Amino acid sequence: MKVTILGSGTSTGVPMVGCKCRVCTSDDPKDRRTRASLLIHHGGRTILVDTSTDLRRQALREGVERIDAVLFTHPHADHVNGIDDLRGFHFLHKEVVPCYASAETFRGLWTGFRYIFFETGGSGYTPLLSPRELSGPFELFGLTVVPIPLLHGKGTATGFRIGPIAYLTDCSAIPASSLPLLEGLDVLIMDGLRWTPHPFHFNIEGAIAAVEPIRPARVVLTHLTHEVLHSEQATLPPGFEFAYDGMAFDVM
C-alpha cells in the first residue's frame, strides 16, 4: 500500500494570500502547502481522502489517472470544494464511484453539491459519486477501513484507519472510545495545525500529548499553517515529523 500526502496545508493554503511572513516567502518547497488531502494506492485501486480545494492541481502534480473511491472526513470547504474536479476522472472512465461519509457530512455535501450525487429535475448532470453512509468498519478493495470518531472544536469529524496507518485531520480531541481503534499503528498522520493554540485543531504541543497513549511507530503532523517552517521539525520529539505536499511512503 502506497500513501501519498496530496496536501499538507490548512484552509488558507501556504503561502497565504497577501502574506509576506517568513513561511509564505520561504524558498523551501516543503513550505508550499496545498489544502489537506490523502491518496492511497492498493492493488491497482486508488482511494482519495477528501476532495480538497486544490484537487485538480494535486492530481496533475502526482499524475493521478483514476479515483476508485472517496472517503470524506467532514464537510468544511477546504476538504470538499474540489469535488467537481472528479468530473475529469468520470469523463475518462464513465464510472460512478463509491464515497463514504457520516450522515452529518453528507448533509453538508448535499447542500452545496447535490448534483454530484443525484440527477435531479432533468438537469442532465450525471452523478459522479454513490453515497455510502458510515456505520462502522467496512471492506474496500481488500482493505479494512475503520472510521474513527473525532472532535473538531464544537463539531465532529471522522478519521480513518486503513491497515497499519491512520489519518486524523481536523481534530481537537480524540474521544476515549476511539483510542482502542488506534492501537498498533505503524504511521499516524495527524492534525498539528501550528505552534500556538487553536480552539478547533490540535496545535503541535497538543498533538504530541494526544499521541502519548496511542504510541504509533511514526507520527506525521499535517494541516500546517504559515506559522510552521518545515525546517523546524528538527525540534520535534523522536518519531515526529512534518508532512509536506507529495510526501509518500509504502506500508505493509
Phi and psi in degrees as a GROMACS rama.xvg file:
@    title "Ramachandran Plot"
@    xaxis  label "Phi"
@    yaxis  label "Psi"
@TYPE xy
-105.428  132.252  LYS-2
-114.503  129.013  VAL-3
-125.377  127.913  THR-4
-83.9191  103.744  ILE-5
-68.1393  -44.3677  LEU-6
-138.421  138.121  GLY-7
-117.808  9.32364  SER-8
-104.127  169.306  GLY-9
-81.3772  -172.458  THR-10
-63.5154  -26.8016  SER-11
-85.8284  -14.4344  THR-12
70.3967  165.746  GLY-13
-136.268  123.444  VAL-14
-65.8531  150.667  PRO-15
-86.6673  142.21  MET-16
-53.1298  127.917  VAL-17
80.9558  -1.80945  GLY-18
-95.3429  141.346  CYS-19
-120.269  26.0364  LYS-20
-70.3352  175.28  CYS-21
-64.6609  -29.2095  ARG-22
-82.0436  -44.1488  VAL-23
-66.0874  -22.1456  CYS-24
-105.3  9.25983  THR-25
-65.2726  145.557  SER-26
-87.6575  -7.27467  ASP-27
-75.5712  118.531  ASP-28
-60.0626  -21.9515  PRO-29
-75.9062  -7.37921  LYS-30
-93.484  3.99733  ASP-31
-102.733  111.176  ARG-32
-123.856  123.243  ARG-33
-86.6068  172.686  THR-34
-67.2619  149.272  ARG-35
-66.4713  130.831  ALA-36
-165.709  168.251  SER-37
-140.928  148.583  LEU-38
-129.204  136.668  LEU-39
-125.637  125.689  ILE-40
-107.1  129.904  HIS-41
-156.214  126.004  HIS-42
56.8275  36.3813  GLY-43
79.3445  3.59825  GLY-44
-110.381  155.68  ARG-45
-127.64  124.354  THR-46
-112.632  128.188  ILE-47
-105.114  132.216  LEU-48
-107.292  109.184  VAL-49
73.9875  142.822  ASP-50
-105.48  80.5397  THR-51
-63.9367  162.731  SER-52
-54.5491  -26.8254  THR-53
-102.151  23.3584  ASP-54
-57.3374  -46.1285  LEU-55
-59.4277  -47.2647  ARG-56
-61.5764  -41.6655  ARG-57
-66.0158  -43.7268  GLN-58
-65.0344  -39.6664  ALA-59
-66.5484  -41.0591  LEU-60
-61.8893  -40.4869  ARG-61
-94.2674  -0.625449  GLU-62
66.8818  36.211  GLY-63
-72.072  125.687  VAL-64
-104.759  -18.8836  GLU-65
-159.022  156.323  ARG-66
-125.061  126.827  ILE-67
-103.926  -16.707  ASP-68
-164.202  155.267  ALA-69
-130.091  134.253  VAL-70
-111.749  134.023  LEU-71
-111.748  133.286  PHE-72
-85.7824  -37.8756  THR-73
-174.409  168.505  HIS-74
-95.4548  18.8009  PRO-75
-68.0538  149.6  HIS-76
-54.4232  -43.8178  ALA-77
-67.0519  -15.3559  ASP-78
-102.278  -9.62099  HIS-79
-130.766  -15.3653  VAL-80
-72.041  -5.43356  ASN-81
-92.3985  11.4136  GLY-82
-59.7642  -32.8172  ILE-83
-67.7772  -20.055  ASP-84
-68.6973  -9.78193  ASP-85
-69.4639  -14.937  LEU-86
-59.5647  -36.1291  ARG-87
-59.5712  -41.7419  GLY-88
-65.8144  -36.8981  PHE-89
-66.616  -40.0166  HIS-90
-59.1463  -35.7187  PHE-91
-78.8987  -41.8224  LEU-92
-111.288  -11.2624  HIS-93
56.5743  35.0167  LYS-94
-116.182  137.898  GLU-95
-94.2563  113.144  VAL-96
-97.2961  150.813  VAL-97
-71.471  145.261  PRO-98
-134.966  150.49  CYS-99
-128.594  132.856  TYR-100
-163.823  165.607  ALA-101
-71.7107  163.56  SER-102
-59.4645  -40.2132  ALA-103
-62.9855  -42.0661  GLU-104
-66.2426  -42.1236  THR-105
-61.0982  -38.0234  PHE-106
-60.3242  -40.8733  ARG-107
-67.0744  -40.6256  GLY-108
-65.5876  -40.4171  LEU-109
-70.5864  -23.4139  TRP-110
-63.7774  -42.7785  THR-111
-103.386  -20.8594  GLY-112
-135.81  39.233  PHE-113
-58.1555  -32.9465  ARG-114
-65.3464  -19.9607  TYR-115
-70.3909  -24.5194  ILE-116
-110  -28.3393  PHE-117
-139.597  136.627  PHE-118
-85.8875  119.013  GLU-119
-127.892  144.612  THR-120
59.0137  30.0317  GLY-121
64.3077  29.0437  GLY-122
-66.4941  -27.8201  SER-123
87.0228  -6.62912  GLY-124
-73.8774  126.312  TYR-125
-82.1458  128.171  THR-126
-57.2226  144.179  PRO-127
-104.371  -28.5356  LEU-128
-127.186  142.229  LEU-129
-105.085  112.75  SER-130
-74.4207  135.68  PRO-131
-130.214  108.982  ARG-132
-72.5872  134.433  GLU-133
-69.5333  135.422  LEU-134
-138.385  4.17189  SER-135
150.628  -173.212  GLY-136
-58.3997  149.584  PRO-137
-149.348  161.218  PHE-138
-95.9232  137.312  GLU-139
-144.813  108.441  LEU-140
55.9096  39.797  PHE-141
83.5786  5.32679  GLY-142
-112.772  144.925  LEU-143
-93.3389  122.093  THR-144
-105.454  123.815  VAL-145
-113.221  111.982  VAL-146
-66.4063  138.483  PRO-147
-117.274  106.567  ILE-148
-63.2907  133.747  PRO-149
-133.267  158.827  LEU-150
-102.103  135.361  LEU-151
-127.077  83.2019  HIS-152
64.6127  -126.748  GLY-153
-84.8944  -4.50945  LYS-154
-109.364  -162.523  GLY-155
-130.191  163.231  THR-156
-147.768  169.391  ALA-157
-120.123  123.526  THR-158
-92.0599  171.189  GLY-159
-136.678  131.26  PHE-160
-103.291  129.322  ARG-161
-129.926  103.35  ILE-162
61.2454  -126.076  GLY-163
-90.1693  9.10558  PRO-164
-119.687  156.027  ILE-165
-138.615  147.686  ALA-166
-124.354  109.687  TYR-167
-121.493  78.5674  LEU-168
-93.3236  156.43  THR-169
54.0379  73.0665  ASP-170
-150.278  150.677  CYS-171
-118.758  -9.4916  SER-172
-161.103  148.458  ALA-173
-109.155  113.762  ILE-174
-57.3153  147.995  PRO-175
-56.2055  -34.712  ALA-176
-68.5037  -18.0802  SER-177
-87.788  -19.6373  SER-178
-59.4882  -42.6018  LEU-179
-61.3571  -23.6427  PRO-180
-73.5738  -10.5148  LEU-181
-111.929  13.6495  LEU-182
-73.9525  143.958  GLU-183
74.1294  27.628  GLY-184
-77.3305  142.461  LEU-185
-82.0638  -41.9375  ASP-186
-136.781  130.511  VAL-187
-118.389  117.11  LEU-188
-99.7992  120.159  ILE-189
-141.12  148.136  MET-190
-57.8453  125.432  ASP-191
-147.401  66.1851  GLY-192
-48.6102  -52.7003  LEU-193
-165.071  179.595  ARG-194
-75.78  -40.3377  TRP-195
-83.2039  155.713  THR-196
-64.1087  157.818  PRO-197
-146.172  141.624  HIS-198
-72.865  -19.3005  PRO-199
-114.625  -3.26825  PHE-200
-138.018  150.978  HIS-201
-63.3762  131.594  PHE-202
-82.6117  -179.591  ASN-203
-63.9793  -45.1707  ILE-204
-61.262  -41.9479  GLU-205
-65.9955  -37.6173  GLY-206
-65.2266  -41.9959  ALA-207
-61.2125  -42.4543  ILE-208
-67.1718  -39.9508  ALA-209
-66.1685  -28.721  ALA-210
-76.8181  -18.9123  VAL-211
-51.5373  -47.3425  GLU-212
-75.1463  -13.414  PRO-213
-87.3018  -42.1441  ILE-214
54.6656  54.2813  ARG-215
-70.869  160.584  PRO-216
-68.7541  -31.1912  ALA-217
-145.859  136.818  ARG-218
-124.269  126.664  VAL-219
-114.896  116.737  VAL-220
-88.8258  129.92  LEU-221
-130.125  -173.891  THR-222
60.7847  45.0128  HIS-223
-85.512  141.992  LEU-224
-92.4837  -177.074  THR-225
-81.0369  14.6389  HIS-226
-89.3949  -7.83682  GLU-227
-120.411  117.158  VAL-228
-81.8443  135.624  LEU-229
-58.7259  -35.932  HIS-230
-63.2683  -17.216  SER-231
-74.6108  -2.81719  GLU-232
-64.8668  -15.2483  GLN-233
-63.0086  -19.7198  ALA-234
-89.7228  -5.45167  THR-235
-76.3073  157.29  LEU-236
-64.2328  160.445  PRO-237
-55.4244  138.529  PRO-238
91.383  -7.1381  GLY-239
-109.233  145.439  PHE-240
-153.491  163.828  GLU-241
-92.4492  140.147  PHE-242
-70.9415  160.637  ALA-243
-147.799  156.358  TYR-244
-60.6677  129.722  ASP-245
88.2317  -3.07112  GLY-246
-58.4825  131.352  MET-247
-140.426  148.143  ALA-248
-156.326  156.001  PHE-249
-101.3  141.073  ASP-250
-130.192  152.804  VAL-251
